């Protein structure tokens, strides 16, 4: 076959296209199957080892990530083989280039090593609420190089693993629900504390609370108010919900008893000449 004065071997072109198409088809078929096998295997192993759901989900995403990198590398190698490009010299050249840029890739190596120890030591897992590297939010993924943290305003932060230091994990064990209520100096403190105790007694039957809530007493005295504190231990992740429910119930109880929550007062003094 001749086109624009150039001879083409039609049979060779068709054979090459078929081989490349078959390779692409096999990988399109292979990658979803491989991911499903990984997920099923991790779930089965996690069930036998009685691992937590967050631990299973973390390992699933990590191994799927590793599998994707490995499959991509294998696809490139096989594509070179289909194209009859010698792999040996390429690998040797890649080794030399890799050695040359290795000194500049220390951050990447640090990311991978740090990520490995983060998983090994169970410092954080998917769905954990953490504070680290200046970010505060929920862990969505722990990868080979980066960890994804979703802030409460919806921002997705990609944090290199080497920057994860001093992790504060708020998802381990019970959490504290703390509510400070202000009353006026004109109100009776003992009466206000009695009202708080009645509200706390009602919430002690709430399954969300693991301990308390209890009235601590007078926390501090401000310029125009007395601050009373209530503290309880809640199920992890429910502390904000419990604090909102407590504030609402306390406000309603104060209104019924005529106890006022003060507001700032300004005094203006005018001097006559």
C-alpha positions, 0 to 999 in steps of 0.5 A: 500500500502506497500513500503520498509516495510512502509504502505502508505494510497494511498487514503489519499495521493491522497486526500492530493495531490489533495487538495494541487494542488487545493490550488496552482491552485487557488492562481495561478489564484487568484493573477493575477485577484487580481492585475488586479482588483487593477489596474482597481480600482486605474485607475477608482478612479484616473480618478474620482479624476483627479489624475496625471498619476504618482500618479496613477502609484505609488499607483498601484505598492504600493497596488499590493505590499501589495496585494502580501504580504497578498496573500503569508501570506494567502497561508501559513495559508491555506496550514497549514490548508490543512496539518492539522497543528494547526494554533493557537499555531503557531500564538501564537509562532509567536507572542512571536517570533515577540515580541522578535525580535521586538526590533531588527526590528525598522528599518523595522517599520521605513521604513514602517512608512516613506514610508507611509508619503512619499506617504501621503505628495506626496514627490515623485512619480514614474517617478519623477527625484529626489536627495536623500540619496546620489542618483540621478535618476528616481523613479521606485517604492515606496514600503512598505520598499524600494524605487527604484531609477534608476540612469542615468548610468542604476544602480538600487538603492534600498534605505530603506525608512528610509534613504530618507531625504531631498528629492530634487524633480526636476520634479515639475514645470518648470526647468531652462536651463542654457548655458554658452558660452566663447568668446575670449578677442579679440572678441567684447562682444557687437557683441557676445551678439547681436548674442546670442540675435538673437539665443534666439529670434529664440528659443522663438518660441520653445514650449519646452521653457516656458519662454525665453531663454534670454541673461543675459550678462557677467557672469564672466571673466576668465583667457583666456575668457569672459563667457556669460550666457543664461537662459530659463525656459523649460518644465520639463525633457526637460532642458538638451535637450534644453541646447544641442540645444542652444549650437549647435545653438550658436556655429553655429552662432558664427562660421558664425560671426567669433567669436572664442571660446577660448582654454587654452594657455600656455606660455613657457619662456626660460632663456638663461644663 
